[in-house]
Amino acid sequence: MRLLPPEGALSGFGRPGAAEAGNGTPSPSASDQDVEIGEEIRKRGFRRWYERQLIEGHAYLVTAFLALILLLAGYEAMGVLRGSPLYHVAVVGASGAAGMLMWVSWRRFIALLARAELFANSAACPGCKAWGKFDVLAADSAGADEPPEAARPNWVLVRCRKCNERWRLG
């Protein structure tokens, strides 16, 4: 379990127009690859995090669909065009790469969608039923060697902003 910094430690974090985190250092960019989910939710808020997960997941779905079209076009080209053996090797290689891209994109889409839905299903406060209005207290940290498909963390400990009820997402 990795505890996140106290609430006041990130005074400008995630607020529009806040260029600094209160201590003179710039706030982390949204493109940081190693930011954990608990920190992302704290920085963006749950609703924006959820929306971002859905958009990113559907971008992977579109990528998988386009790779499938490329794979099928390569398969079709093998039967129609008569060319040198080098051409056929190139088409088979491109089709194989498209197939691998399709598979990886599809798996990533499923993982992102499953994780977003897992957290969204438990995002309503048990006390006041407010959806997505909470502060992150702690999160189960993912290991550096875990692939994104592992859908970590398994849980995020949160507190409702309205009634201060605590519960776990996930």
N, C-alpha and C positions, 0 to 999 in steps of 0.2 A: 504494500500500500504506500502510495506517495502522497504526502500531504502538500497541499498547495499553500502559497504564502498567505498571511492574514489579509483580510479584506482591505484594510487601509494601505497595505504595501503597494498596491497597484492602483494608485489614485487616478490616473488618467486613462487607464488601460481599457481599450475597446470603445471609448467614447469618441464620437466624431469631432474632429478638430483638435484632439489632444495629441500634440506632437511629442510630448515628453511624459514619462511615467512618474513625474513628481520629484525625481532625484537627479535631474539633469541629464539622464541618459535617454536616448531615443527609444520609443516603444518598438517591440519586435515587429517585423514586417509580416504580412499575411502569407508570404510565400515560404516561411520557414518550414522545412520538411520534417523536422524532428519534434514539432510541437505536439504534445499529447492531447487527447480528446478533452480531458477535464480543463486544461488550459485554454483550448480553443473555445469551449463553451463559455468559460469565464470571460474571455476576451470579446467574443462576438455576441454572446447571449444565445440561449438555446434555439430560439426561433430562426435566427440567421444561420446558426450552425446547421440546423436541420435542413433549411432551404439550400444551403451550400452543398450538403451531402447529396441531396436529391439532384441538383444541377450537375454536380460532378459525376454522379452515378449514371445519369442519362447521357452525358457526354461519352462515357465509356460504352454505353449501349449503341450510340450512333457510330462510334468507332468500330465496334464489333460488326454492326450491320454493313458498313462500308467495306470492311475486310472480308466479309462473307461474299459480297458482290465481286471483289477482286479475285477471291479464290475460285468462284464459279466461272468468272471470265477466263481465268487461266486454264481451267479444265476444258472449257469450250474451245479455247484457242488450240489446245493440243489436238483435237479431232479435226479441226477445219483447215488450219494452215499447214502447209508442207514446207519445211525449212530444214536447215542444217541441224545436226545433232546438238550443236552448241546452243542453238535457239531453243530447242526442247529442254535442255538442261536449265537454261535461264528461266523459262516459263515454269518449270517444275519448282525451281528454287523460289521464284516470286510467289507462286501459289502456296508453297509450304510456309513461307514467311507470313503470308496473309492468313493462312489457317492458324498459325501460332498466335498472331496478333489478335485474331478473332477469339480464340480460346481464352487468352489472358484478359482481354477486355471484358468478355462475358463474365468470367469469374470475379473480376474486380467490381463490375456492376452489381452482381448478386451480393457480394460481401458488403458493399457500401449501402445498398438498399436494406439488407437485413439488419445491419447495425443501426441505421437511422430509424427503422421501424421498431426495433427493440427498445431504443431509448424513448421514442415518441409515445409508445404504448404505456409507459410508466411516467410520463412527464407531467401528469396532473397531480396536484397536491392532494394527498389523502384527506386533509383537513378542510380546505376551502374550495377544492376542485379547480383552482387556477391552473391553466395549462401553460407550461413553459416559462413561468415567472418564478425563478429561483436563483440562488447563488450557489456556486460549487464550493464544497468544503474539502473534499478529498476524492481521489480516484485510484482505482486499481491500475497500476502502471504496466504498460506493455514493455517487454524486453526489446532491446535493440536488434536482436536477431530474429524476432517474430515478423513474419510477412504480413502485409496489410490484410490479407484474406483471413487472418486469425480473428479479425473483428474484435480486437481488444480495445479498450478495457472491458472487463466483464461487468463492472458496475462503477457508478459515480455517486458519491454521497452528496446530497443537496439539501438546502434549507429554503423554504418558501419565503418570498419577500413580503407576503401579506400577513400570514399567521405564524411564521417562524417554525412551522412543522418540518421535521427532518425525515428523509426517506432516501432510498437508493434507487437510482435509475438502472435499468438493466436486469 
